[in-house]
């Protein structure tokens, strides 16, 4: 018999938000002086250290700008940071609405996200992201100095949530992050689209997505 799900844990980028805006990536590539495919590859490689807090805003973007022989002045850093947030800032209203129905139904909700400090600071200061406070538990990599799929960050989340791993459902658009959650006993599903996940949550007896 399947354990009843009492908590649903959400990744931010690609789950609570829509996938990164391609137009925003093109702007970042132009400002960095790099081809789009090179930029995206470099962002993927450099992001874990940035998300963990091992490097700061200037260190992250300076490394990428240097590939095109460019330097990072404060104005450019600010512009890059805000564009980075714009790229990831399109909220998935369908998923956000579902989180509210889950709480109304008595289910706990939480956010577990790899997130660099400069983006989190912008989000916390922006009224457009006031909905973040609706989640009683929010675990961000930059605050814990851990990133998914490292086991420790899932354990931090479970400790704060106060629910057994087997009673939690985790949704993430990254297969390695889903595997990391499963490794510590959390029920996890790869989030590719709301329609695909809707079937999973229905089988678990949760409100319709």
N, C-alpha and C positions, 0 to 999 in steps of 0.2 A: 504494500500500500504506500502510495506516495505521500511524503511529508507535506503538510499544508504550508503554502508560502505566506509568510507574515511580513515580509519586507522585500521591497524591490529597490535595487541599486542601479543608478544610471551613470554611465559615462557622460561627459559633457559634449566634446566635439564629435559630431557625426551621429549623436543620439538625441540629446536635448537640443543640440543645434543641428542645422543642416550641414552637409559636407561643405568643406571650404569653398568659397566663391572663386571660380576660375578667373574672373575679372580682377579680383584682388591679388591673386597670385601673379597675374601678368603685370600689374602695377609694381609689385615688389621686385619682380625680375628686372623690369626697366630701371628702377631706382638703384638696383644693385649692379647693373651693367652685365647681367648674366643671361644666357638663354634659359627659357622657362624650364626645360628638362634638367638642366644643370642646377638651377636654383632648387627645384623640388627635391633633387637627390641630396643636395647639401643640407637643406632644412631637415630632411629625414635623418641624416647622419648626426647633425649637431643638436637636434632637439632634446634627446634624453638628458644630456648634461644641463641644458637650460631649464628643462622642466624640474629637474631635481634640485636646482639651485646651486649647482657647482660653478656655473658661470653666470654673470650678470648680463643685463641688457647690452651694454657696450661690448663685452667680450663676445657675445653670441653674434651680433650683427657685424662687428669688426672683422671677425674671422671670415664671414661670407663676403663682405665687401672687398676684403683684401684679395680675393680670387680674381677680381677684375681691376685690381690696382686702385681701388677707391678707399677713402678714409671715412670714418664715422664722426661727424660733428653732432653736437647735441640736437640741433634742429632736425637733422636727418634721422637720428635715432628715434626722436619723438614721432616723426612721420611714419617710420617703419613700424613702430610699436602699435600705433593707432590703426594702421592699415592691416596689420596682423589680426587685431581684434575684429575689425570690420569683416575680414575674410571668414572668421569663425563666429561671427555675431548674429547670423541669421537663425532665429529660433525656430525649432520645429514645433509649431503651435499645437499640432495634433498630439504629440508626445507630452508636451507640457500640460495640456488639458487632461490627459489621461492620469498624470501624476496627482492631479487634484481629485479625480474620481477615486483613485486608490486610497488616498488619505480619508476621504469621506466614508469609504467602505471599511475603514479601520486598519488599513495596511500602512506600515511604516515605509518611508521613502528616504533615500540617501543619494548623494552624489559622490562618486569616486573618479577623479579625473587627474590625468597628467596635465599640469598647468604651470607655466612659468610665473614667477612673482609679478613682473611688469604687467602682464595681461590681467592677472587676478586683481591687482590694484586698480586698473582702469575699470574693470567690471564692477568692483565694489563701490566705486565712486559714481557710477552711471545709473541714473534712475531707471533706465531701460532694463537693467538687470536686477531690479528690486525683488523679483520673483525668487532669486536664489535663497532668500531668507525663509521661503516656504518649506525648505528642506531642513528638517531638524538636525540631520547629520550631513556634514560636508567635509570630505577629505581631499585635499589637494596636494599633489606631489611636492610643490615648492615649500610647503609648510612642514612636511614630514621628512624631507630629504630622502624620499624613496619614490620610485616610479613603478608603475605597472610594466611588466608582469612580475616584479619582485614580490615574493611571498609576504614580506613584512607589511606592505601597504594594505593588503587585504586584511591582515590580522588587526591592524590599527582600526580599519573600518568596522570590523566585526566587534571589536571591544567597545567602540563608541555606540554602535547600534544596539548592542545588548541582545542580539538574537543568535541562535545557533546557525552555523554555516548552512546546514541542510534546509533551513527554513527561508533562505534568502535566494532571490533570483537576481542575477547580474546581467545587464545588457551593455554590450560594447561593440563598436564597429571593427575592432581589431581582433583577429583570431588568436594571436599570442596572448592578448590580455584576457580573452575568454578562457584559454587553456590555463592561465595562471590562477584564475578564480576557481576553476574546477579542481586544481591541484590542492587547494586548501579546503575543499568540500562544499563550495558554493555551487548551487545550480546556476549555470550560465548559458546564455544564448547569444550567438553572433547576430548583431543588428545590421541588417543590410537595407531594410525598409520596414515601415510600420506594418504594411500588409503581411509580410512574411512572419513577423514576430507576433502578429495578432492571433495566428493559429496556436502558437506556443502558449500564450497567456490564457487563451480560452481553455486549453487542456488542463491548465493548472487551477482553474476555477476563479481566475481573477476577473475584474471588470473588463468589459470589451474595450480594446484599444481602437 
